[in-house]
Amino acid sequence: MTHNFERFHQDQMLVEGCLHGEPEAWSALVDKYKNLIFSIPVKQGFSADAAADIFQTVCLTLVSELPRLREPRALPAWLIQTTAHKCFRWKNEGQRYVDMSAREEMLPDEPSRIPETLVAELEREQILRNAVAELSRDCRRMVELLFYRVPSPSYEDIATALHIPKGSIGPTRMRCLEKLKRSLEKNGF
């Protein structure tokens, strides 16, 4: 519970900094939520270029709408809904010249609502991103090498990348995963 308060406090400080025109606050806010925003169009099947365009549109909307945000802790949910809405509009604009019967099959009934299961999945993913970001640089790198690379690198490659002996990968991995687990538990994951 304390950690959720810390996250709220951090988001509140970032939002306040953005509202006061601090470039560092904007950079930190966008950096914190860029993967959340970008993941939504990717999950909906958009190309990387279209997802990047949607990301930019959401960020521009964030700049103009942030002063109206009443509660900083609502920012992740607002970003999810806004991005989903931008995806719908993007699809709608792209399907403008498609046969109407085919178009109706492709578009959801409610453009402003994103399925609750997807919202929950996106929120869990953001909690995981935040927890990984809180790890030390070495632990974060270890987790990235072990779980974010396809195919997974060999222990020899990991040892080389982290500048540690191959025999210490197992114990280091265990310590890093324990830290990640504690962080996730604090966030209710």
N, C-alpha and C positions, 0 to 999 in steps of 0.2 A: 504494500500500500504506500509506503514511504517513497518507493521508487516511482510509482505512478505520479505522486505529487511532484517529484523531481522532474519528471518528463514534462508535466504540465507547466512547472515553473520555467523550465528551459524554453518550451514553446512560447510561453507568455513573454519571456525576455526577448526572444527572436522577433516575435510580432511587434513588440514595442519598439525594438531597434529599427525594424523595417518602416514602421510608421513615422519614425524620426529621421528617415532618410539615410540610415547607416548602410553603406554598401556591403560591409562585412556581414551584417545581419541578413541581408537579402541572399548573399552567397551561401551562408550557412543554412538558411531556411530551404532554399532550392536544393542544395546538396543533400540535406536530410531527407527530403521527400521526392527526389528525382526518380528513384527506382520505383516507388509506389505509383507515381503518375505514369511513367513509361510502361509499367507492367500491364496496365489496363488495356490499352490498345493492342499490345502484343497478345494478351489472352483472348482478345476478340478477333484475332486473325489479321490485323493490319500489318502491312509491310513495315520494315524498319524506318523507311523514309516517311511514311504516313504517320507512324507512331511518333517520330521526331517532330513532325509538323503539329500534331495534336498536343504534344508536350509543350511546344512553344506557345500555342494558343492558350493552354491552361495557365502557363506562367504569366502571360499578358493579362489574362482575366484575374489572376491572383493579385497582380499589381493594382488593378483598378478596384477590386472588390475587398481587399484586405481591410481597409478602414471600416467596412460595414460588418466585419466579423465580430460578433458579440462575445464569443467565448473561444479563446485560443485552443482549448483542449478539443474543440469541435473541428479543428483544421483538417486532420486526416480524413474524417468522414466527409467534410465539405470537398476536399480534393478528389475523393473517390466519386462522389456524385457529379461534380463538375466535369471530371474527365469522362465519365460514362456518358454524360449529356453531349460533350464535344464529340465523342466517338459516334453517337447516334447521328448528330448533325453532319459529321464528315461522311458517314455512310449515305445519309439521305441526299447530300449534295452530289456524291459520286454516282448515285443510282438515278439521278434526275432523268436520264435518257433511256432507262431500262423500261421494258414493257411493264405496265402498272400491275398486272397480276403477279409477275415474278417479283416485282419490287415489294409488294405487300408480304410475300412469303419471307423475304430477307430481313425485314425490319421488325423489331419487337413492338408489341402493342403499346407499351408505356415507355416513351423515351426517357423520362425523368427518373425512372426507377431502375436500379440495378439489383439483380437478384440477391437476396439476403445471404445465400451461401457464398456468392462471390465477394460480397462485402466482408463477411467473416474471414474468408481466405485471404483477402488483401490486407485486412487488419493484422492477421497472424503473420503474414509475410513481413509487414512493416515492423512488428515487434521483433521478429528475428533479425531484420536488418539493423535495427537500433541496438540490439544485444551484441551483434557482431561488431558494430562500430565502437561499442564501449570497451572492447577487448584491447589489450596492449597491442602495439604494432606487430610484434612477433607472433602473438597468438592469432591475431586477425589474419596475418599472412599464412600461418599454419592451416587455419580453417579454410581459407580460400584455396590453398593448394590441395587440400584433402577432399573438399566437397564441392568446389565450384568449377573445377576443371574437368573437361571431358575430352579425352580419357584422363583418368586420374594419373598424375605423374608417379613415377616409381619412388621408392624411399631414397634411392641414390640421388634422384633429381631434386627431391625435397630437401635432403641434407645439403646439397650444393646451393640451392636457392636461399636457404635459411642460414647458411654458414655454420652448421652444427654437425657433430658426428652422427652417422647413421643410427648408432645404437641409442642415441638420446631422443630420437623421434617419438618412440612409443611413450616414454614418460612425459615428454613435453606435450604431446597430443592429449594425454590423459588430463594433465593439469589445465590445459586450455579448454578442453571440453567441459571440465568441471566448472570453470569460471563462466563459460557460456550457459551451462545449465542453471547456475545460480542466478544469473542475470535474467534468463527467460522465466524462471519461477517468480522472481520479483515482479515481473511484468504480467503475471497471470497467464503465462503460456502453458 
